[in-house]
Amino acid sequence: MTITQLEYVVAVATYKSFVAAAEKCFVTQPTLSMQIQKLEEELGVKLFDRNKHPVAITAMGAAIVDQARVILAECEKIQELIQDQQNNVMGSFRLAVIPTIAPYILPGLLDGYSRHFPDVKLQVTEMETKQILAALRNNELDAALVSTPLEQNGIKEYPLFTEPFVGYFSEDEPALKKRLISPDDIDLERLWLLNEGHCMRNQVLDLCSDQIQRLQAKKPYHYESSNVETLRKMVDKNKGLTILPELATFEFNENQIERVRYFEDPEPVREISIITNDHFVKLSLLQTLIDEILSLVPEKMRVQKKNRKVLRIQSAKL
């Protein structure tokens, strides 16, 4: 049994295809198949059902793949130990960010991180939370920046900051007469929403009402966006209102700022965290990303320093 064979097995289990797994492992498909067959012969069990499309994993194969992931993660710790001892930050890091955070964090993160850590190849993808969780479990990602808590088995959460939600109104909305607003000031018939699949949509519905579909039925047209910036533009051009994360307002012009209203206490907020799977070992790289992200948000939003210190202690024990 070799580490390479375990890598091939995990790749096939992840991509459900010998061809795709070979491409990801940068080997020919016959080479990958031969190595997996040798491992099956050594173990005396079948790991995959090759007669099914996509390739199916056997019950014994699933258990072996789970253990293989642990073994491969432990092997990666050797490189992590070397980097820690030599104080080097290098390698690759695969990060996903949900769309409602990406426009406000990624531009600064990509610029600053590449200057501070030129030896790290940072690969960033926008993904929705459901896709992120699947990718983390399949070891297709190292970490992700998402809204939490998720409370998912096998997923570690590292809270970074809390971000308030604000109301954004067209000029003729009555709520603008108030300094602070409450959920009762959100006219559900005139509210622009993100479409299904976005966690922020669910947070807004929790804040306002679960009857919004019925209440908005009177509109001459119905539109749900996949982009926070589109919601702002819909309010600017088509009246009404929307709920935005505070970071979305930081580049507003003076006129737009005048149409932003914060909520009275208890203020609705979302928690933003870095998440990883249980087998994650690139702790030095993770900490550099955490520090870089925190430098991009106001001090008032950040998790308190004593709690960030706890993050480091906890991550060192993983």
Summary of the structure (lengths in Angstrom):
residues: 318
radius of gyration: 23.5
end to end distance: 26.1
largest distance: 75.5
contacts: 950
relative contact order: 0.14
helix: 50%
strand: 21%
